[in-house]
Amino acid sequence: MSSTRRTTRLLGLVFICAALATPAVAQNVRQQSSQLTRGDVAEQLGAKVTSSQNEELGVGSSLTGTLVDPAKLAKFGISGMHEGARVSVMRVAPDKLRIEVDEMEPTPLTKKATLRIDEKGRLAPSAS
């Protein structure tokens, strides 16, 4: 009888642990689906980065590049910038990037935007 109680308790504990772990597993899958490399971000923004292109851009990470295709950047609401402008990106949340573009020529100008990251790693203008 004592052996049966221990087995029942053990099985109950296993089921409870499995139930508690399920949200963590689901969250991990969501985070993996929104993994983004520095090169992915730079390509979508029309920027060029020279190092660590295959490195993941995790929350709190940033990158700096040079604008090579202003038309790609204009799709995200940052228009009027020229080739050679500095593009700074910081991942401020699992689903958000903060973009700042600076140029000195032909006149000093800075533009900023917040972009969201969808579950496929594609960038889109943020609703907020």
SULVEN-V992986 format. One record per backbone hydrogen bond with DSSP energy under -0.5 kcal/mol. CO is the residue of the C=O (numbers start at 1). NH is the residue of the N-H. E is the energy in kcal/mol with one decimal. If there is no record, write none. Layout:
CO_NH_E, CO_NH_E
This chain:
1_5_-2.1, 2_6_-2.1, 3_7_-2.1, 4_8_-2.5, 5_9_-2.8, 6_10_-2.7, 7_11_-2.7, 8_12_-2.5, 9_13_-2.5, 10_14_-2.3, 11_15_-2.4, 12_16_-2.2, 13_17_-2.5, 14_18_-2.3, 15_19_-2.3, 16_20_-2.2, 17_21_-2.0, 18_22_-1.2, 19_23_-0.6, 20_24_-0.5, 21_25_-2.2, 22_26_-2.4, 23_27_-2.5, 24_28_-2.2, 25_29_-2.1, 26_30_-2.2, 27_31_-2.5, 28_32_-2.3, 29_33_-2.0, 30_34_-1.0, 31_34_-0.5, 32_35_-1.4, 36_57_-3.9, 37_41_-2.0, 38_42_-2.5, 39_43_-2.5, 40_44_-2.1, 41_45_-1.9, 42_46_-0.9, 42_47_-3.0, 43_46_-0.6, 46_68_-3.2, 46_69_-2.3, 48_66_-2.1, 52_55_-1.1, 53_39_-2.9, 55_38_-2.5, 56_58_-1.1, 58_61_-2.3, 61_91_-2.4, 63_89_-2.7, 65_87_-2.6, 66_48_-2.4, 67_84_-3.0, 69_72_-1.1, 69_73_-1.1, 70_74_-2.0, 71_75_-1.0, 73_76_-1.6, 73_78_-1.4, 74_77_-1.9, 77_79_-0.8, 82_85_-1.7, 85_67_-2.9, 86_88_-0.6, 86_102_-2.5, 87_65_-2.7, 88_100_-2.5, 89_63_-2.2, 90_92_-1.0, 90_98_-3.0, 91_60_-3.6, 93_96_-1.4, 95_117_-2.1, 96_92_-0.9, 96_93_-1.4, 97_99_-0.5, 97_115_-2.8, 98_90_-2.0, 99_113_-2.2, 100_88_-3.2, 101_111_-2.4, 102_86_-2.9, 103_109_-2.3, 109_103_-2.3, 111_101_-3.1, 113_99_-3.4, 114_126_-1.7, 115_97_-3.1, 116_118_-0.5, 116_124_-1.9, 118_121_-2.0, 122_118_-2.6, 124_116_-2.9
